[in-house]
Each structure stands twice: as C-alpha cells, then as structure tokens.
Amino acid sequence: MNTQEIISEIQKLPFAERKKILSSLQDESVETMSEEEVQKILFSEGVIGNLPDLSAYTDDDDDFEPIEIEGEPVSETIIKERR
C-alpha cells in the first residue's frame, strides 16, 4: 500500500478516528519512523486490516535491464488495430 492509498483510506474514516490516528502519529517522531513502524501503528488503530510484507518492496532493481524487441512499439500496434 503506497502513501496515497493510505491517505485515501484515512480520509474515508470518521473524524474521530482520523483524529485518533493523527494524535497517535504525533506522539511519535514521524520523521524518524520507519515504514514498518507506521504500518504497525495503522494496523493497531484498525486503519489497515493486515501488515504487508515489506520485504517484497525492495529497491534492488539496479541489475534490471529491459529486453530489446524488434519492430514497432506495442502501443503503436494497438492504435493501428483499433482504427
């Protein structure tokens, strides 16, 4: 769940629940909190139903290299076929 999705879910809550979450986050130093700590607070407050596996979200894609494909881009093929 990314930041925008979390904010969207929090905005759907009643005012009292949003205030409760905000106060619990303000008690902590939000700037120094890890993503895991924020997720745990949101889980304990009932904002999210489960804790995601954050190990799946790593930025270790440095060795990623796209595959070269000959021919025109797929997007152009789709546009031509729709005409």
ABEGO torsion letter per residue (X at the ends): XBAAAAAAAAAABBAAAAAAAAAAAAABBAAABBAAAAAAAAAAAGABABBBBAAABBAAAAABBBBBBBEBBAAAAAAAAAX
